Amino acid sequence: MIRPNLGRKWSRVAEVATIPATATNDSDRQPFIPALRCGHTYPLDSADCERAGMGTIARGYVVYTEPAEGIKSNMRLILNHDYRIHSVTGWPDDDMPDFMEIVLEREAQP
């Protein structure tokens, strides 16, 4: 069961897309989840990037989203920028998470 008032934290809507095996470049995408409610992205500091196994990634971020099934590493989260999904964790870590924590790598430079 989702905690009361949790939905109020979802102030943004992102798209989740896959890059098909037949893609010739990273801009070839297939929509996977067209509208995923989420909060803002937050930058990770170097210690958080290292703990997430992203020590060489210069631009690591985290975003919290509504629960959704099937989101995996190397998919793309499209919000204000394009992000490669590095890891996805449901919280609490059980069959019915209240929210998802998604660790991201920024794809494009500003």
N, CA, C and O of each residue as an XYZ file, in Angstrom:
440
protein
N       0.836     -1.187      0.000
C       0.000      0.000      0.000
C       0.878      1.247      0.000
O       1.864      1.317      0.733
N       0.525      2.211     -0.807
C       1.284      3.457     -0.896
C       0.917      4.372      0.273
O      -0.253      4.514      0.629
N       1.942      4.983      0.857
C       1.702      5.888      1.980
C       0.834      7.064      1.545
O       0.934      7.502      0.399
N      -0.011      7.583      2.423
C      -0.822      8.750      2.084
C       0.043      9.945      1.715
O       1.122     10.132      2.276
N      -0.423     10.744      0.783
C       0.211     11.987      0.339
C       1.516     11.788     -0.413
O       2.189     12.771     -0.723
N       1.897     10.556     -0.717
C       3.143     10.338     -1.452
C       3.059     10.916     -2.851
O       4.056     11.409     -3.378
N       1.877     10.863     -3.463
C       1.700     11.374     -4.808
C       1.991     12.850     -4.954
O       2.278     13.308     -6.060
N       1.928     13.597     -3.889
C       2.206     15.033     -3.962
C       3.660     15.317     -4.304
O       3.970     16.414     -4.769
N       4.550     14.377     -4.092
C       5.964     14.584     -4.390
C       6.251     14.460     -5.876
O       7.328     14.854     -6.324
N       5.327     13.929     -6.645
C       5.547     13.737     -8.071
C       5.154     15.013     -8.806
O       4.010     15.162     -9.234
N       6.094     15.921     -8.949
C       5.813     17.217     -9.556
C       6.171     17.269    -11.039
O       5.919     18.280    -11.696
N       6.752     16.202    -11.574
C       7.194     16.190    -12.968
C       6.770     14.887    -13.630
O       6.363     13.940    -12.956
N       6.866     14.849    -14.942
C       6.545     13.643    -15.715
C       7.699     13.383    -16.681
O       8.090     14.261    -17.449
N       8.235     12.168    -16.629
C       9.350     11.777    -17.498
C       8.886     10.681    -18.442
O       7.827     10.081    -18.255
N       9.697     10.434    -19.456
C       9.480      9.317    -20.364
C      10.626      8.338    -20.178
O      11.775      8.743    -20.000
N      10.309      7.042    -20.218
C      11.343      6.016    -20.193
C      11.330      5.351    -21.558
O      10.273      4.965    -22.057
N      12.515      5.217    -22.166
C      12.621      4.649    -23.505
C      13.731      3.610    -23.537
O      14.651      3.631    -22.719
N      13.624      2.705    -24.495
C      14.678      1.727    -24.735
C      15.398      2.086    -26.026
O      14.855      2.788    -26.879
N      16.605      1.606    -26.158
C      17.340      1.750    -27.412
C      17.380      0.354    -28.028
O      18.031     -0.539    -27.486
N      16.697      0.156    -29.150
C      16.631     -1.185    -29.733
C      17.996     -1.681    -30.204
O      18.895     -0.891    -30.489
N      18.131     -2.992    -30.281
C      19.404     -3.595    -30.709
C      19.761     -3.196    -32.130
O      20.938     -3.190    -32.491
N      18.766     -2.862    -32.942
C      19.010     -2.483    -34.333
C      19.303     -0.998    -34.507
O      19.457     -0.530    -35.635
N      19.384     -0.248    -33.404
C      19.607      1.202    -33.482
C      20.979      1.507    -34.064
O      21.962      0.824    -33.775
N      21.024      2.535    -34.879
C      22.295      2.967    -35.449
C      22.946      4.068    -34.615
O      24.138      4.335    -34.769
N      22.177      4.709    -33.733
C      22.731      5.688    -32.807
C      21.830      5.776    -31.580
O      20.735      5.214    -31.567
N      22.297      6.486    -30.541
C      21.556      6.558    -29.281
C      20.266      7.361    -29.365
O      19.456      7.316    -28.439
N      20.057      8.095    -30.455
C      18.808      8.856    -30.570
C      17.670      8.006    -31.125
O      16.522      8.449    -31.132
N      17.969      6.785    -31.594
C      16.922      5.854    -32.027
C      16.342      5.199    -30.774
O      16.998      4.388    -30.120
N      15.120      5.561    -30.459
C      14.507      5.088    -29.214
C      13.117      4.538    -29.460
O      12.447      4.891    -30.430
N      12.697      3.657    -28.549
C      11.326      3.165    -28.533
C      10.739      3.515    -27.171
O      11.330      3.177    -26.145
N       9.590      4.184    -27.139
C       8.976      4.500    -25.847
C       8.656      3.226    -25.069
O       8.153      2.254    -25.634
N       8.949      3.239    -23.779
C       8.651      2.108    -22.903
C       7.574      2.511    -21.901
O       6.572      1.814    -21.745
N       7.784      3.635    -21.224
C       6.776      4.231    -20.340
C       6.649      5.686    -20.776
O       7.562      6.476    -20.534
N       5.542      6.059    -21.413
C       5.435      7.418    -21.944
C       5.256      8.499    -20.876
O       5.586      9.661    -21.114
N       4.738      8.130    -19.703
C       4.498      9.133    -18.665
C       4.744      8.505    -17.296
O       3.898      7.777    -16.777
N       5.902      8.793    -16.720
C       6.282      8.289    -15.400
C       6.364      9.482    -14.461
O       7.198     10.368    -14.645
N       5.506      9.502    -13.465
C       5.523     10.611    -12.506
C       6.759     10.514    -11.632
O       7.119      9.440    -11.151
N       7.413     11.675    -11.432
C       8.661     11.688    -10.675
C       8.866     13.046    -10.015
O       8.089     13.980    -10.214
N       9.926     13.128     -9.230
C      10.349     14.393     -8.652
C      11.469     14.986     -9.494
O      11.672     14.587    -10.641
N      12.178     15.920     -8.931
C      13.310     16.538     -9.618
C      14.526     15.623     -9.544
O      14.623     14.780     -8.652
N      15.448     15.791    -10.482
C      16.721     15.076    -10.416
C      17.643     15.820     -9.462
O      17.622     17.048     -9.382
N      18.456     15.047     -8.736
C      19.413     15.622     -7.796
C      20.802     15.112     -8.144
O      20.975     13.914     -8.372
N      21.798     15.993     -8.189
C      23.153     15.537     -8.514
C      23.734     14.692     -7.382
O      23.462     14.927     -6.204
N      24.531     13.713     -7.766
C      25.257     12.901     -6.798
C      26.659     13.469     -6.638
O      27.285     13.874     -7.618
N      27.150     13.500     -5.406
C      28.536     13.928     -5.225
C      29.449     12.754     -5.558
O      28.969     11.650     -5.814
N      30.750     12.980     -5.556
C      31.701     11.952     -5.988
C      31.635     10.708     -5.105
O      31.810      9.598     -5.607
N      31.386     10.864     -3.799
C      31.291      9.703     -2.903
C      30.067      8.858     -3.242
O      30.144      7.630     -3.241
N      28.927      9.513     -3.536
C      27.716      8.780     -3.918
C      27.907      8.075     -5.254
O      27.457      6.942     -5.425
N      28.568      8.731     -6.200
C      28.855      8.100     -7.497
C      29.721      6.861     -7.304
O      29.490      5.835     -7.943
N      30.706      6.951     -6.434
C      31.593      5.813     -6.168
C      30.814      4.661     -5.537
O      31.011      3.508     -5.921
N      29.932      4.950     -4.575
C      29.121      3.901     -3.939
C      28.179      3.240     -4.934
O      27.867      2.056     -4.803
N      27.723      3.998     -5.930
C      26.809      3.458     -6.944
C      27.560      2.725     -8.058
O      26.944      2.263     -9.018
N      28.885      2.618     -7.936
C      29.671      1.957     -8.972
C      29.864      2.812    -10.205
O      30.083      2.297    -11.301
N      29.781      4.133    -10.023
C      29.894      5.076    -11.135
C      31.088      6.001    -10.922
O      31.011      7.186    -11.246
N      32.174      5.487    -10.390
C      33.323      6.320    -10.036
C      33.880      7.134    -11.184
O      34.392      8.231    -10.963
N      33.794      6.628    -12.408
C      34.340      7.346    -13.547
C      33.316      8.268    -14.207
O      33.650      8.992    -15.145
N      32.081      8.249    -13.728
C      31.023      9.080    -14.307
C      31.104     10.474    -13.690
O      31.050     10.621    -12.469
N      31.231     11.479    -14.524
C      31.373     12.846    -14.024
C      30.035     13.465    -13.639
O      29.985     14.359    -12.794
N      28.935     12.990    -14.263
C      27.649     13.619    -14.024
C      26.614     12.591    -13.597
O      25.810     12.137    -14.411
N      26.633     12.222    -12.313
C      25.677     11.276    -11.768
C      24.519     11.996    -11.107
O      24.703     13.048    -10.493
N      23.319     11.429    -11.231
C      22.109     12.013    -10.659
C      21.248     10.917    -10.057
O      21.454      9.736    -10.334
N      20.285     11.307     -9.236
C      19.285     10.394     -8.712
C      17.927     11.060     -8.867
O      17.800     12.279     -8.754
N      16.908     10.236     -9.128
C      15.536     10.724     -9.200
C      14.648      9.692     -8.509
O      14.923      8.493     -8.552
N      13.600     10.164     -7.884
C      12.635      9.283     -7.223
C      11.343      9.330     -8.025
O      10.866     10.403     -8.394
N      10.774      8.137     -8.296
C       9.603      8.049     -9.156
C       8.524      7.194     -8.510
O       8.749      6.518     -7.506
N       7.347      7.247     -9.118
C       6.296      6.329     -8.712
C       6.735      4.906     -9.067
O       7.580      4.736     -9.946
N       6.190      3.887     -8.413
C       6.568      2.518     -8.744
C       6.189      2.177    -10.186
O       5.125      2.564    -10.671
N       7.073      1.448    -10.857
C       6.816      1.007    -12.230
C       7.604     -0.279    -12.462
O       8.701     -0.453    -11.932
N       7.040     -1.159    -13.246
C       7.707     -2.434    -13.522
C       8.473     -2.387    -14.832
O       8.077     -1.697    -15.772
N       9.562     -3.118    -14.886
C      10.288     -3.313    -16.130
C      11.389     -2.324    -16.432
O      12.081     -2.485    -17.437
N      11.586     -1.307    -15.608
C      12.658     -0.345    -15.862
C      13.982     -1.011    -15.508
O      14.137     -1.573    -14.424
N      14.943     -0.939    -16.446
C      16.227     -1.626    -16.265
C      17.395     -0.705    -16.610
O      17.218      0.372    -17.181
N      18.575     -1.156    -16.252
C      19.802     -0.435    -16.613
C      19.895     -0.283    -18.124
O      19.408     -1.123    -18.880
N      20.524      0.796    -18.546
C      20.776      1.158    -19.947
C      19.541      1.631    -20.707
O      19.647      1.951    -21.891
N      18.380      1.685    -20.069
C      17.243      2.380    -20.676
C      17.521      3.868    -20.526
O      18.476      4.256    -19.853
N      16.705      4.691    -21.138
C      16.871      6.137    -21.051
C      15.685      6.756    -20.330
O      14.535      6.384    -20.561
N      15.986      7.710    -19.450
C      14.960      8.523    -18.806
C      15.079      9.902    -19.443
O      16.146     10.516    -19.429
N      13.986     10.371    -19.994
C      13.985     11.655    -20.691
C      13.142     12.618    -19.870
O      11.936     12.436    -19.708
N      13.797     13.633    -19.364
C      13.122     14.629    -18.545
C      13.534     15.980    -19.088
O      13.152     16.317    -20.209
N      14.280     16.755    -18.365
C      14.793     18.011    -18.902
C      16.046     17.766    -19.745
O      16.437     18.625    -20.535
N      16.677     16.598    -19.585
C      17.829     16.151    -20.367
C      17.662     14.657    -20.599
O      16.742     14.038    -20.066
N      18.543     14.089    -21.386
C      18.553     12.643    -21.572
C      19.495     12.024    -20.547
O      20.623     12.483    -20.371
N      19.023     10.978    -19.871
C      19.819     10.292    -18.871
C      19.824      8.792    -19.173
O      18.796      8.228    -19.548
N      20.982      8.152    -19.009
C      21.061      6.698    -19.087
C      20.800      6.157    -17.696
O      21.406      6.617    -16.728
N      19.911      5.190    -17.582
C      19.586      4.596    -16.290
C      20.717      3.649    -15.898
O      21.054      2.721    -16.632
N      21.290      3.904    -14.733
C      22.395      3.088    -14.240
C      21.888      1.973    -13.325
O      22.331      0.831    -13.445
N      20.962      2.290    -12.409
C      20.385      1.280    -11.524
C      19.002      1.725    -11.063
O      18.690      2.915    -11.029
N      18.182      0.734    -10.708
C      16.808      0.985    -10.255
C      16.575      0.167     -8.993
O      16.827     -1.038     -8.970
N      16.092      0.828     -7.938
C      15.821      0.149     -6.676
C      14.451      0.572     -6.167
O      14.149      1.763     -6.086
N      13.634     -0.401     -5.827
C      12.343     -0.105     -5.197
C      12.524      0.079     -3.701
O      13.317     -0.628     -3.079
N      11.793      1.028     -3.115
C      11.856      1.269     -1.670
C      10.473      1.267     -1.086
O       9.622      1.964     -1.637
N      10.158      0.559     -0.029
C      11.061     -0.418      0.564
C      11.299     -1.582     -0.392
O      10.525     -1.807     -1.322
N      12.355     -2.300     -0.155
C      12.772     -3.375     -1.051
C      11.902     -4.614     -0.822
O      12.333     -5.584     -0.200
N      10.682     -4.563     -1.332
C       9.782     -5.706     -1.224
C       8.917     -5.780     -2.475
O       9.208     -5.114     -3.468
N       7.869     -6.572     -2.438
C       7.024     -6.770     -3.627
C       6.170     -5.559     -3.980
O       5.737     -5.428     -5.125
N       5.923     -4.678     -3.027
C       5.066     -3.522     -3.255
C       5.785     -2.233     -2.840
O       5.438     -1.655     -1.810
N       6.766     -1.770     -3.603
C       7.497     -0.568     -3.198
C       6.611      0.675     -3.245
O       5.677      0.757     -4.043
N       6.914      1.627     -2.389
C       6.209      2.916     -2.371
C       6.730      3.839     -3.460
O       5.981      4.645     -4.013
N       8.030      3.718     -3.768
C       8.636      4.553     -4.803
C       9.881      3.852     -5.331
O      10.333      2.851     -4.774
N      10.428      4.396     -6.416
C      11.641      3.864     -7.026
C      12.750      4.912     -6.918
O      12.512      6.107     -7.096
N      13.950      4.447     -6.627
C      15.138      5.298     -6.682
C      15.894      4.897     -7.938
O      16.299      3.743     -8.080
N      16.089      5.848     -8.852
C      16.759      5.567    -10.111
C      18.032      6.408    -10.175
O      17.982      7.637    -10.115
N      19.183      5.722    -10.298
C      20.469      6.395    -10.418
C      20.741      6.578    -11.911
O      20.615      5.641    -12.700
N      21.110      7.786    -12.277
C      21.216      8.183    -13.685
C      22.605      8.698    -14.029
O      23.364      9.149    -13.171
N      22.904      8.614    -15.308
C      24.106      9.233    -15.874
C      23.634     10.172    -16.973
O      22.898      9.759    -17.869
N      24.048     11.421    -16.914
C      23.622     12.380    -17.917
C      24.271     12.074    -19.247
O      25.495     11.968    -19.330
N      23.456     11.926    -20.309
C      23.943     11.530    -21.615
C      24.576     12.664    -22.393
O      25.660     12.497    -22.950
N      23.934     13.796    -22.443
C      24.395     14.897    -23.289
C      24.955     16.020    -22.438
O      24.465     16.281    -21.340
N      25.961     16.668    -22.936
C      26.537     17.824    -22.253
C      25.682     19.055    -22.551
O      25.053     19.125    -23.607
N      25.649     20.023    -21.638
C      24.813     21.214    -21.888
C      25.302     22.032    -23.064
O      24.706     23.056    -23.394
